[in-house]
Amino acid sequence: MRQLVLALILAGIVWGGGLRAQFDRLKTEGRSALQAEDYAKAENCYIRLLQLSSSVHPGVYEMYAQVVSPLAEIYKKTEATEKLEALYQNRMDHSAAGLERGLAQADLGFFYQGSAFASADGYRGEGLVNDAVKTFEQCAATKTEGEQCRRRLADTAGIQGAMFFQKLDYSRAEPLFRRVITMPESTVQDEVMLVSLHALRGIMLVRKQFEEAKQLELRAVAFEAAHPNALARLKQDGNRSRSR
């Protein structure tokens, strides 16, 4: 009996190790195919990764950054809107509490807000993003996911603020941008901080609050000097969006 138990344990280790190796190999193949703009092959790799994930159990951030996000990018590039919605909904339906749930809520929420759906979907999207903020606030206090949740809280607030800003809904954009710029800079992506500073300055100019606008401008200039690559990345992203 003991030998049988040991054999089963060893088989599990070997089988699990084999799946992990296959998982890593598929990630490499998927990245290469995506870089080569072979979207059909890349999509197939990432779908297989989704299927394997229930057995491999990758970390939340590995799954999000190296599987879900690349697959979502493929669907955006190929304008496969229904597949993108299905992907985000699937992540919502199977997400665990904490960071994973917040990421899924934010992705699906921003998808509905950014798509040309009925206004009801836009409101649903706003509700999902609000839920994501609450989820990140709750898990920000935990030891295991606290740092990542704080970063995602800043990103989510900044992106939501930018969406309201584009719609000229300054009353809802302002508190979100203020939340971002009052967070420790180490917890905020450089681009998110820079956009928040400039957008909030623009709101203050519209409201003729020139003194605060000047202070925000000085802070933005100092931030750009300390993080020169942030502005370059924003310009690159802007040029990429206009070329599509």
C-alpha positions as CSV (number, residue, x, y, z in Angstrom):
1,M,0.0,0.0,0.0
2,R,2.8,2.4,0.9
3,Q,4.5,1.8,-2.4
4,L,1.2,2.4,-4.2
5,V,0.8,5.8,-2.4
6,L,4.3,6.8,-3.2
7,A,3.9,5.9,-6.8
8,L,0.7,7.9,-7.1
9,I,2.4,10.9,-5.5
10,L,5.4,10.6,-7.9
11,A,3.0,10.3,-10.8
12,G,1.2,13.4,-9.7
13,I,4.5,15.3,-9.5
14,V,5.7,14.2,-12.9
15,W,2.3,14.8,-14.5
16,G,2.0,18.3,-12.9
17,G,5.5,19.1,-14.0
18,G,4.7,18.1,-17.5
19,L,1.7,20.3,-17.6
20,R,3.7,23.3,-16.3
21,A,6.3,22.8,-19.0
22,Q,3.6,22.7,-21.6
23,F,2.0,25.8,-20.1
24,D,5.3,27.7,-20.3
25,R,6.0,26.5,-23.8
26,L,2.5,27.7,-25.0
27,K,3.1,31.1,-23.4
28,T,6.3,31.4,-25.4
29,E,4.6,30.2,-28.6
30,G,1.7,32.6,-28.1
31,R,4.0,35.6,-27.5
32,S,6.0,34.8,-30.7
33,A,2.9,34.4,-32.8
34,L,1.4,37.6,-31.4
35,Q,4.6,39.5,-32.2
36,A,4.5,38.0,-35.8
37,E,0.9,39.1,-36.0
38,D,-0.2,35.5,-36.6
39,Y,-3.4,36.1,-34.7
40,A,-5.0,32.8,-35.5
41,K,-2.0,30.8,-34.1
42,A,-1.7,33.1,-31.1
43,E,-5.4,32.8,-30.3
44,N,-5.2,29.0,-30.4
45,C,-2.2,29.1,-28.0
46,Y,-3.9,31.3,-25.5
47,I,-7.2,29.4,-25.6
48,R,-5.2,26.2,-24.8
49,L,-3.6,28.1,-22.0
50,L,-7.0,29.0,-20.6
51,Q,-7.9,25.3,-20.7
52,L,-4.7,24.2,-19.0
53,S,-4.9,26.8,-16.3
54,S,-7.4,24.8,-14.2
55,S,-4.8,22.1,-13.8
56,V,-1.6,24.2,-13.7
57,H,-3.0,26.8,-11.3
58,P,-0.9,29.8,-12.3
59,G,-0.7,32.8,-10.1
60,V,-3.4,35.5,-10.5
61,Y,-1.1,38.0,-12.0
62,E,0.6,35.5,-14.3
63,M,-2.8,34.4,-15.6
64,Y,-3.9,38.0,-16.1
65,A,-0.8,39.5,-17.6
66,Q,0.4,36.6,-19.7
67,V,-2.8,34.9,-20.8
68,V,-5.9,36.9,-20.5
69,S,-4.5,40.3,-21.5
70,P,-2.7,39.0,-24.6
71,L,-5.8,37.1,-25.7
72,A,-7.9,40.2,-25.2
73,E,-5.4,42.2,-27.3
74,I,-5.8,39.7,-30.1
75,Y,-9.6,40.1,-30.0
76,K,-9.3,43.9,-30.0
77,K,-6.9,43.9,-33.0
78,T,-9.2,41.5,-34.9
79,E,-12.3,43.4,-33.8
80,A,-13.8,40.1,-32.4
81,T,-16.1,42.0,-30.0
82,E,-18.3,39.0,-29.1
83,K,-15.2,36.8,-28.3
84,L,-13.8,39.6,-26.2
85,E,-17.0,40.0,-24.2
86,A,-17.2,36.2,-23.7
87,L,-13.6,36.2,-22.4
88,Y,-14.2,38.9,-19.9
89,Q,-17.6,37.4,-18.8
90,N,-15.9,34.0,-18.4
91,R,-13.2,35.5,-16.2
92,M,-16.0,37.2,-14.1
93,D,-17.9,33.9,-13.7
94,H,-14.9,31.9,-12.6
95,S,-12.9,34.6,-10.6
96,A,-12.0,34.1,-7.0
97,A,-12.4,36.8,-4.4
98,G,-9.8,39.5,-4.1
99,L,-7.4,40.6,-6.8
100,E,-8.7,38.2,-9.4
101,R,-12.3,39.4,-8.9
102,G,-11.3,43.0,-9.1
103,L,-9.4,42.5,-12.4
104,A,-12.3,40.7,-13.9
105,Q,-14.8,43.4,-12.8
106,A,-12.6,46.2,-14.1
107,D,-12.0,44.5,-17.5
108,L,-15.7,43.8,-18.1
109,G,-16.7,47.2,-16.8
110,F,-14.3,49.1,-19.1
111,F,-15.3,46.9,-22.0
112,Y,-19.0,47.9,-21.7
113,Q,-18.2,51.6,-21.2
114,G,-15.9,51.7,-24.2
115,S,-18.1,49.8,-26.6
116,A,-20.9,51.2,-28.8
117,F,-23.6,49.3,-26.9
118,A,-26.9,50.6,-25.5
119,S,-26.7,53.1,-22.7
120,A,-27.8,50.5,-20.2
121,D,-24.6,48.6,-20.9
122,G,-22.6,51.8,-20.2
123,Y,-24.3,52.1,-16.8
124,R,-23.7,48.4,-16.1
125,G,-20.0,49.0,-17.0
126,E,-19.8,51.9,-14.5
127,G,-21.3,49.7,-11.9
128,L,-18.8,47.0,-12.5
129,V,-15.9,49.4,-12.3
130,N,-17.3,50.8,-9.0
131,D,-17.4,47.2,-7.8
132,A,-13.8,46.7,-8.9
133,V,-12.7,49.8,-6.9
134,K,-14.4,48.4,-3.8
135,T,-12.8,45.0,-4.4
136,F,-9.4,46.5,-4.7
137,E,-10.0,48.7,-1.6
138,Q,-10.8,45.5,0.4
139,C,-7.9,43.4,-0.8
140,A,-5.4,46.4,-0.5
141,A,-5.3,45.7,3.3
142,T,-4.3,42.1,2.8
143,K,-0.7,40.9,3.1
144,T,-0.8,38.5,0.2
145,E,-2.3,40.8,-2.5
146,G,-2.1,44.2,-0.9
147,E,0.5,45.8,-3.1
148,Q,-1.0,44.6,-6.3
149,C,-4.5,45.7,-5.3
150,R,-3.3,49.2,-4.4
151,R,-1.7,49.5,-7.8
152,R,-4.8,48.3,-9.6
153,L,-6.9,50.6,-7.5
154,A,-4.8,53.6,-8.8
155,D,-5.0,52.3,-12.4
156,T,-8.7,51.7,-12.2
157,A,-9.5,55.2,-10.8
158,G,-7.2,56.8,-13.4
159,I,-8.8,55.0,-16.4
160,Q,-12.3,55.6,-15.1
161,G,-11.5,59.3,-14.6
162,A,-10.1,59.5,-18.2
163,M,-13.4,58.0,-19.5
164,F,-15.5,60.6,-17.7
165,F,-13.0,63.3,-18.8
166,Q,-13.5,62.4,-22.5
167,K,-17.2,62.7,-22.0
168,L,-16.7,66.1,-20.4
169,D,-18.2,64.8,-17.2
170,Y,-15.8,66.7,-15.1
171,S,-17.8,66.4,-11.8
172,R,-17.2,62.6,-11.8
173,A,-13.7,62.7,-13.3
174,E,-12.3,65.2,-10.7
175,P,-12.5,63.0,-7.6
176,L,-11.0,60.1,-9.4
177,F,-8.0,62.1,-10.6
178,R,-7.6,63.6,-7.1
179,R,-7.6,60.1,-5.7
180,V,-4.8,59.1,-8.1
181,I,-2.5,62.1,-7.5
182,T,-2.8,61.8,-3.7
183,M,-1.6,58.1,-3.8
184,P,2.0,57.3,-3.2
185,E,3.7,57.6,-6.6
186,S,5.3,54.1,-6.1
187,T,1.8,52.6,-6.3
188,V,0.7,54.4,-9.5
189,Q,1.9,53.7,-13.1
190,D,3.8,56.7,-14.4
191,E,1.4,57.1,-17.4
192,V,-1.6,57.1,-15.1
193,M,-0.1,59.7,-12.8
194,L,0.9,61.9,-15.7
195,V,-2.5,61.8,-17.4
196,S,-4.3,62.4,-14.1
197,L,-2.2,65.5,-13.3
198,H,-2.7,67.0,-16.8
199,A,-6.4,66.2,-16.9
200,L,-7.1,67.6,-13.4
201,R,-5.2,70.7,-14.5
202,G,-7.5,71.0,-17.5
203,I,-10.5,70.8,-15.3
204,M,-9.2,73.5,-13.0
205,L,-8.6,75.8,-16.0
206,V,-12.2,75.2,-17.2
207,R,-13.4,76.2,-13.7
208,K,-11.0,79.2,-13.7
209,Q,-9.2,77.9,-10.6
210,F,-5.9,79.2,-12.0
211,E,-3.8,78.9,-8.9
212,E,-4.4,75.2,-8.4
213,A,-4.0,74.7,-12.2
214,K,-0.6,76.3,-11.9
215,Q,0.4,74.1,-9.1
216,L,-0.7,71.0,-11.0
217,E,1.3,72.2,-14.0
218,L,4.5,72.6,-12.0
219,R,4.0,69.1,-10.5
220,A,3.4,67.6,-13.9
221,V,6.6,69.2,-15.3
222,A,8.6,67.9,-12.4
223,F,7.1,64.5,-12.8
224,E,7.9,64.4,-16.5
225,A,11.5,65.4,-15.7
226,A,11.7,62.5,-13.2
227,H,10.0,60.0,-15.5
228,P,10.9,61.0,-19.1
229,N,9.9,57.6,-20.5
230,A,6.3,58.1,-19.4
231,L,5.5,60.9,-21.8
232,A,7.2,59.0,-24.6
233,R,5.1,56.0,-24.0
234,L,1.9,58.1,-23.9
235,K,2.8,59.7,-27.3
236,Q,3.6,56.3,-28.7
237,D,0.3,54.9,-27.6
238,G,-1.5,57.9,-29.0
239,N,0.2,57.5,-32.4
240,R,-0.6,53.8,-32.4
241,S,-4.3,54.5,-31.7
242,R,-4.6,57.1,-34.5
243,S,-2.9,54.8,-37.0
244,R,-5.6,52.1,-36.5
